[in-house]
Structures are given as structure tokens and as C-alpha cells.
Amino acid sequence: MINPYHIVENSIHIAWDYLEATDELGDPEEASQLLLNEIQSMVRGGETRPLMLSNRAIVAYKKYRHRLALVS
């Protein structure tokens, strides 16, 4: 059986490493919360592929940061 905690952990790790490597991470606390919320929501919806989860979380995080930049 697939352990959802490992799926979430692996997905966050993939997304975090990507954002860090591309210098798009921003505030670590804010990033971790947004990535966690996005990934948990998708896991609850039935998605279990870590790469899909991390990619969608990255896109959501980038959109969030873009909106912040527009407001600032």
C-alpha cells in the first residue's frame, strides 16, 4: 500500500529542491506552507504521483509569488 505521508514528503522535497535550485524559493516558511497545502489537497483528491504533485505545487507557488509581486 502507498503511504500518503511518504508521497507528500517526497513531493515537497522535489518541489523545494527545484525552487531552491532556480532561486525562486522566497520565504521558506511561506513556501513550505503553500507547497504542503497544495500537495495535501491533491493527495486528498486522489493524486499519488510525486512528480505530478510537485509540478502542480510549483506552478501554484509561482502563481502565488507572481500575484504578490503585482500587489507590491
C-alpha positions as CSV (number, residue, x, y, z in Angstrom):
1,M,0.0,0.0,0.0
2,I,1.2,3.5,-0.8
3,N,2.0,5.6,2.3
4,P,0.5,9.1,1.7
5,Y,2.9,10.6,4.2
6,H,5.8,9.5,2.0
7,I,4.1,10.7,-1.1
8,V,3.7,14.2,0.4
9,E,7.2,14.3,1.8
10,N,8.8,13.2,-1.5
11,S,6.7,15.7,-3.5
12,I,7.6,18.6,-1.2
13,H,11.2,17.6,-1.4
14,I,11.1,17.6,-5.2
15,A,9.3,21.0,-5.4
16,W,11.6,22.5,-2.7
17,D,14.8,21.4,-4.5
18,Y,13.6,22.8,-7.8
19,L,12.5,26.1,-6.3
20,E,15.8,26.4,-4.4
21,A,17.9,25.5,-7.5
22,T,16.2,28.1,-9.6
23,D,16.4,30.7,-6.9
24,E,12.6,31.1,-6.8
25,L,12.1,29.8,-3.2
26,G,11.3,33.1,-1.4
27,D,10.3,32.9,2.2
28,P,11.0,29.3,3.4
29,E,8.1,29.3,5.9
30,E,5.6,30.7,3.3
31,A,6.9,28.3,0.7
32,S,6.7,25.2,2.9
33,Q,3.1,26.0,3.9
34,L,1.9,26.7,0.4
35,L,3.6,23.6,-1.0
36,L,2.2,21.4,1.8
37,N,-1.3,22.8,1.4
38,E,-1.3,22.3,-2.4
39,I,0.1,18.8,-2.2
40,Q,-2.1,17.6,0.6
41,S,-5.2,18.9,-1.3
42,M,-4.2,17.0,-4.4
43,V,-3.4,13.8,-2.4
44,R,-6.9,14.0,-0.8
45,G,-8.3,14.3,-4.3
46,G,-6.6,11.0,-5.3
47,E,-3.4,12.1,-7.0
48,T,-0.5,9.9,-5.9
49,R,2.3,10.6,-8.4
50,P,5.0,12.6,-6.6
51,L,6.3,14.3,-9.8
52,M,2.8,15.4,-10.8
53,L,2.2,16.6,-7.3
54,S,5.4,18.5,-7.1
55,N,5.0,20.1,-10.6
56,R,1.5,21.3,-9.8
57,A,2.6,22.7,-6.4
58,I,5.5,24.5,-8.1
59,V,3.1,26.1,-10.6
60,A,0.7,27.1,-7.8
61,Y,3.7,28.6,-5.8
62,K,4.9,30.5,-8.8
63,K,1.4,31.9,-9.4
64,Y,1.2,33.0,-5.8
65,R,4.6,34.7,-5.9
66,H,3.6,36.4,-9.2
67,R,0.4,37.8,-7.6
68,L,2.4,39.1,-4.7
69,A,4.8,40.8,-7.0
70,L,1.9,42.5,-8.8
71,V,0.5,43.8,-5.5
72,S,3.8,45.0,-4.1
